[in-house]
Amino acid sequence: MRGKDQTQNHSDKPQPRLPGESLKVKKARARRILTALEDLYPTAVTELRASSPFELLIATVLSAQATDISVNKATPALFEKYPDPQALAQASPEEVEPYLKTIGLYRAKSKNIVLLSRKLVAEHGGLVPVDKAKLRELPGVGWKTATVVLGAAFGVPGIAVDTHLMRLASRLGFSDKKDPEKIGADLEALFPRDKWVFTHHGLILFGRYRCTARKPLCDGCPIYADCVSKGAW
Protein backbone atom coordinates (compact mmCIF):
# COMPACT_ATOMS: atom_id res chain seq x y z
CA MET A 1 0.00 0.00 0.00
CA ARG A 2 0.99 3.58 -0.48
CA GLY A 3 0.87 5.79 2.59
CA LYS A 4 0.68 4.12 5.94
CA ASP A 5 0.38 0.50 4.86
CA GLN A 6 2.50 1.06 1.75
CA THR A 7 0.77 -1.72 -0.21
CA GLN A 8 1.01 -1.26 -3.96
CA ASN A 9 -2.01 -1.72 -6.19
CA HIS A 10 -1.71 -5.00 -8.04
CA SER A 11 -1.36 -4.47 -11.79
CA ASP A 12 -2.65 -7.88 -12.83
CA LYS A 13 -3.85 -8.19 -16.41
CA PRO A 14 -7.63 -7.93 -16.87
CA GLN A 15 -9.36 -11.20 -16.10
CA PRO A 16 -12.53 -12.72 -17.55
CA ARG A 17 -15.75 -12.43 -15.61
CA LEU A 18 -18.81 -14.60 -15.50
CA PRO A 19 -21.40 -12.57 -17.47
CA GLY A 20 -24.60 -11.90 -15.60
CA GLU A 21 -23.54 -13.73 -12.45
CA SER A 22 -26.01 -12.86 -9.70
CA LEU A 23 -24.95 -12.07 -6.16
CA LYS A 24 -26.61 -15.31 -5.00
CA VAL A 25 -24.63 -17.40 -7.49
CA LYS A 26 -21.40 -15.54 -6.67
CA LYS A 27 -21.94 -16.15 -2.95
CA ALA A 28 -22.45 -19.86 -3.64
CA ARG A 29 -19.19 -19.90 -5.59
CA ALA A 30 -17.45 -18.09 -2.73
CA ARG A 31 -18.78 -20.69 -0.26
CA ARG A 32 -17.37 -23.54 -2.35
CA ILE A 33 -14.01 -21.79 -2.52
CA LEU A 34 -14.11 -21.23 1.24
CA THR A 35 -14.75 -24.94 1.80
CA ALA A 36 -11.76 -25.79 -0.40
CA LEU A 37 -9.56 -23.37 1.55
CA GLU A 38 -10.68 -24.89 4.85
CA ASP A 39 -9.70 -28.31 3.54
CA LEU A 40 -6.34 -27.03 2.35
CA TYR A 41 -5.47 -24.83 5.35
CA PRO A 42 -7.62 -25.90 8.31
CA THR A 43 -5.43 -24.04 10.81
CA ALA A 44 -4.59 -21.01 8.66
CA VAL A 45 -3.16 -18.14 10.70
CA THR A 46 -0.73 -15.32 10.05
CA GLU A 47 2.82 -16.41 9.28
CA LEU A 48 4.19 -13.44 11.18
CA ARG A 49 5.66 -14.63 14.47
CA ALA A 50 4.39 -12.77 17.52
CA SER A 51 3.65 -13.67 21.11
CA SER A 52 1.45 -10.68 21.99
CA PRO A 53 -0.84 -8.14 20.31
CA PHE A 54 1.97 -5.58 20.62
CA GLU A 55 4.46 -7.84 18.84
CA LEU A 56 1.90 -8.60 16.14
CA LEU A 57 1.21 -4.90 15.65
CA ILE A 58 4.92 -4.14 15.27
CA ALA A 59 5.50 -7.12 12.96
CA THR A 60 2.56 -6.13 10.76
CA VAL A 61 3.81 -2.56 10.45
CA LEU A 62 7.22 -3.93 9.49
CA SER A 63 5.73 -6.28 6.89
CA ALA A 64 4.63 -3.45 4.57
CA GLN A 65 6.60 -3.90 1.33
CA ALA A 66 8.55 -6.73 2.96
CA THR A 67 8.16 -10.48 3.20
CA ASP A 68 6.98 -12.24 6.34
CA ILE A 69 10.21 -14.25 6.18
CA SER A 70 12.37 -11.14 6.37
CA VAL A 71 10.29 -9.73 9.22
CA ASN A 72 10.47 -13.00 11.16
CA LYS A 73 14.24 -12.98 10.85
CA ALA A 74 14.51 -9.46 12.26
CA THR A 75 11.94 -9.40 15.06
CA PRO A 76 13.43 -11.92 17.56
CA ALA A 77 16.39 -9.65 18.30
CA LEU A 78 14.18 -6.57 18.19
CA PHE A 79 11.68 -8.00 20.66
CA GLU A 80 14.42 -9.30 22.94
CA LYS A 81 15.80 -5.77 23.19
CA TYR A 82 12.41 -4.04 23.25
CA PRO A 83 9.84 -6.52 24.63
CA ASP A 84 6.98 -4.07 25.22
CA PRO A 85 5.76 -0.58 24.30
CA GLN A 86 7.36 0.93 27.36
CA ALA A 87 10.82 -0.29 26.33
CA LEU A 88 10.48 0.69 22.69
CA ALA A 89 9.05 4.09 23.62
CA GLN A 90 12.32 4.89 25.41
CA ALA A 91 14.43 4.20 22.32
CA SER A 92 15.33 6.55 19.51
CA PRO A 93 14.70 5.59 15.89
CA GLU A 94 18.46 5.58 15.34
CA GLU A 95 18.87 2.97 18.07
CA VAL A 96 16.23 0.77 16.46
CA GLU A 97 17.51 1.02 12.88
CA PRO A 98 20.27 -1.63 13.20
CA TYR A 99 17.64 -4.25 14.06
CA LEU A 100 15.66 -3.49 10.90
CA LYS A 101 18.34 -2.96 8.26
CA THR A 102 17.42 -6.19 6.47
CA ILE A 103 13.85 -4.95 5.98
CA GLY A 104 12.77 -2.50 3.30
CA LEU A 105 12.16 1.13 4.34
CA TYR A 106 13.85 0.42 7.67
CA ARG A 107 14.48 4.06 8.55
CA ALA A 108 10.84 5.08 8.18
CA LYS A 109 9.68 1.93 9.95
CA SER A 110 12.09 2.48 12.84
CA LYS A 111 10.65 5.95 13.33
CA ASN A 112 7.07 4.71 13.08
CA ILE A 113 7.35 1.89 15.60
CA VAL A 114 9.07 4.16 18.14
CA LEU A 115 6.41 6.86 17.76
CA LEU A 116 3.70 4.18 17.76
CA SER A 117 5.01 2.81 21.06
CA ARG A 118 5.15 6.25 22.62
CA LYS A 119 1.53 6.85 21.63
CA LEU A 120 0.48 3.46 23.03
CA VAL A 121 2.10 4.33 26.36
CA ALA A 122 0.85 7.92 26.50
CA GLU A 123 -2.71 7.36 25.31
CA HIS A 124 -3.56 3.68 25.79
CA GLY A 125 -1.72 2.57 28.91
CA GLY A 126 0.69 0.52 26.83
CA LEU A 127 -2.11 -1.66 25.43
CA VAL A 128 -3.03 -2.21 21.80
CA PRO A 129 -6.52 -0.72 21.38
CA VAL A 130 -9.24 -3.05 20.13
CA ASP A 131 -10.69 -0.30 17.99
CA LYS A 132 -9.95 0.25 14.31
CA ALA A 133 -10.22 4.04 14.41
CA LYS A 134 -7.82 4.29 17.35
CA LEU A 135 -5.41 1.84 15.75
CA ARG A 136 -5.36 3.91 12.58
CA GLU A 137 -4.30 6.95 14.57
CA LEU A 138 -1.01 5.20 15.34
CA PRO A 139 2.03 6.02 13.19
CA GLY A 140 2.53 3.51 10.39
CA VAL A 141 -0.91 1.92 10.84
CA GLY A 142 -3.42 2.04 8.00
CA TRP A 143 -6.61 0.18 7.24
CA LYS A 144 -4.90 -3.07 6.28
CA THR A 145 -2.62 -3.22 9.33
CA ALA A 146 -5.48 -2.37 11.69
CA THR A 147 -7.70 -5.04 10.13
CA VAL A 148 -4.94 -7.67 10.33
CA VAL A 149 -4.17 -6.95 13.98
CA LEU A 150 -7.80 -6.86 15.07
CA GLY A 151 -8.48 -10.17 13.35
CA ALA A 152 -5.35 -12.09 14.24
CA ALA A 153 -4.91 -10.79 17.78
CA PHE A 154 -8.51 -10.28 18.90
CA GLY A 155 -10.72 -12.24 16.50
CA VAL A 156 -12.52 -9.12 15.25
CA PRO A 157 -14.10 -9.99 11.87
CA GLY A 158 -12.51 -8.38 8.83
CA ILE A 159 -10.84 -9.26 5.54
CA ALA A 160 -7.60 -7.36 5.17
CA VAL A 161 -6.34 -7.06 1.61
CA ASP A 162 -2.71 -7.37 0.59
CA THR A 163 -1.24 -7.95 -2.88
CA HIS A 164 -2.20 -11.65 -2.75
CA LEU A 165 -5.85 -10.91 -2.02
CA MET A 166 -5.91 -8.16 -4.63
CA ARG A 167 -4.70 -10.67 -7.21
CA LEU A 168 -7.11 -13.41 -6.15
CA ALA A 169 -10.10 -11.08 -5.92
CA SER A 170 -9.46 -10.15 -9.55
CA ARG A 171 -8.75 -13.66 -10.80
CA LEU A 172 -11.79 -15.12 -9.07
CA GLY A 173 -14.08 -12.38 -10.33
CA PHE A 174 -14.94 -11.21 -6.82
CA SER A 175 -13.90 -7.58 -7.23
CA ASP A 176 -12.76 -5.26 -10.00
CA LYS A 177 -11.78 -2.50 -7.57
CA LYS A 178 -8.23 -1.18 -7.20
CA ASP A 179 -8.46 0.20 -3.66
CA PRO A 180 -7.70 -2.48 -1.03
CA GLU A 181 -10.39 -1.25 1.37
CA LYS A 182 -13.04 -1.43 -1.37
CA ILE A 183 -11.84 -4.90 -2.36
CA GLY A 184 -12.14 -5.94 1.27
CA ALA A 185 -15.74 -4.69 1.33
CA ASP A 186 -16.52 -6.69 -1.83
CA LEU A 187 -15.05 -9.85 -0.30
CA GLU A 188 -16.85 -9.34 3.00
CA ALA A 189 -20.13 -9.14 1.08
CA LEU A 190 -19.52 -12.64 -0.30
CA PHE A 191 -18.12 -14.61 2.63
CA PRO A 192 -19.77 -15.36 6.01
CA ARG A 193 -18.83 -12.81 8.67
CA ASP A 194 -17.67 -15.49 11.10
CA LYS A 195 -15.23 -16.70 8.43
CA TRP A 196 -13.73 -13.34 7.48
CA VAL A 197 -10.52 -13.74 9.50
CA PHE A 198 -9.98 -17.26 8.17
CA THR A 199 -10.79 -16.11 4.62
CA HIS A 200 -8.05 -13.48 4.89
CA HIS A 201 -5.45 -16.01 6.04
CA GLY A 202 -6.61 -18.79 3.73
CA LEU A 203 -6.50 -16.59 0.63
CA ILE A 204 -3.07 -15.27 1.57
CA LEU A 205 -1.69 -18.80 1.82
CA PHE A 206 -3.38 -19.81 -1.43
CA GLY A 207 -1.99 -16.77 -3.24
CA ARG A 208 1.44 -17.10 -1.71
CA TYR A 209 1.97 -20.78 -2.44
CA ARG A 210 -0.45 -21.79 -5.21
CA CYS A 211 -2.14 -19.01 -7.18
CA THR A 212 1.09 -17.06 -7.50
CA ALA A 213 1.52 -13.89 -9.54
CA ARG A 214 3.54 -15.74 -12.15
CA LYS A 215 2.85 -19.28 -13.29
CA PRO A 216 0.00 -20.17 -10.90
CA LEU A 217 -0.34 -23.88 -10.23
CA CYS A 218 -3.60 -24.45 -12.09
CA ASP A 219 -3.09 -28.17 -12.63
CA GLY A 220 -5.02 -30.00 -9.93
CA CYS A 221 -6.19 -26.72 -8.37
CA PRO A 222 -9.00 -27.46 -5.90
CA ILE A 223 -10.92 -24.32 -6.87
CA TYR A 224 -10.33 -24.59 -10.63
CA ALA A 225 -14.00 -25.25 -11.39
CA ASP A 226 -14.98 -22.00 -9.63
CA CYS A 227 -12.20 -19.83 -11.05
CA VAL A 228 -13.32 -17.42 -13.78
CA SER A 229 -9.71 -17.01 -14.96
CA LYS A 230 -8.92 -20.62 -15.78
CA GLY A 231 -7.20 -20.90 -19.11
CA ALA A 232 -5.73 -17.39 -18.86
CA TRP A 233 -2.29 -18.83 -18.16
Buried (B, 14 or more C-beta within 10 A) or exposed (E): BEEBBBBEBBEBEEBEBEEEEEEEEBBBBBBBBBEBBBEBBEEBEBBBBBEEBBBBBBBBBBBBBBEBEBBBEBBEEBBEBBBBBBEBBEBEBEBBBEBBEEBBBBEBBBBBBBBBBBBBBEEBEBEBBBBBEBBBBBBBBBBBBBBBBBBBBBEBBBBBBBBBBBBBBBBBBBBEBEBBBEBBBBBBBBBBEEBBBBBBBBBBBBBBEBBEEEEBEBEEBBBEEBBBBBEBE
